[in-house]
């Protein structure tokens, strides 16, 4: 089945140690999103891509970076994780320019900071 | 600006009873509305959407939602709740071409 896959499902890192989360999709969607979700709150959009065109949200900290080397893969890099970055990180995709189409989410990576 | 509100943090219902999870919206123009469900340690799963047409929208797992333009509401409903429906539910509205604005979420607890 076509889907959005996030690896790893659980990630533990040390305070200040860079970490990379990955997302892949088989839906061939042009738009990919990264969300941060804390303790059952609403997902918070960090950034999204139209193909390789990167769009950062105004309040996304500089500590968060992203790469999208091709249509299928997208990475979230946290350069110096702080305790406040412990959260669930969700990747999602959607076809571009079709507002009636839902976003498709992966199962997330739960990040813990020691 | 587009927004959605979910006035209830938690809804409790007995198994077999009907359930309603409330959502109201504020948009300029025609709304594109969505409901998602999230089970523990999982991503968001799409349940149903309203784009245009019939005000009663049917979705996955027996859920449906009623779009009410005069009340600017899009409440999620199910005639008979299951314990397995216990989860976190998010209402969302499309913002621009490709972004979603989520409500704060409602935790549904179905008791046996």
Interface residues (C-beta under 8 A of the other chain):
Chain A: X4 X6 X9 X31 X40 X41 X42 X43 X45 X48 X50 X88 X90 X92 X94 X96 X97 X99 X100 X102 X103 X104 X105 X106 X107 X108 X110
Chain B: X32 X34 X36 X41 X42 X43 X44 X45 X46 X49 X51 X88 X90 X94 X96 X97 X98 X99 X100 X102 X103 X104 X105 X107
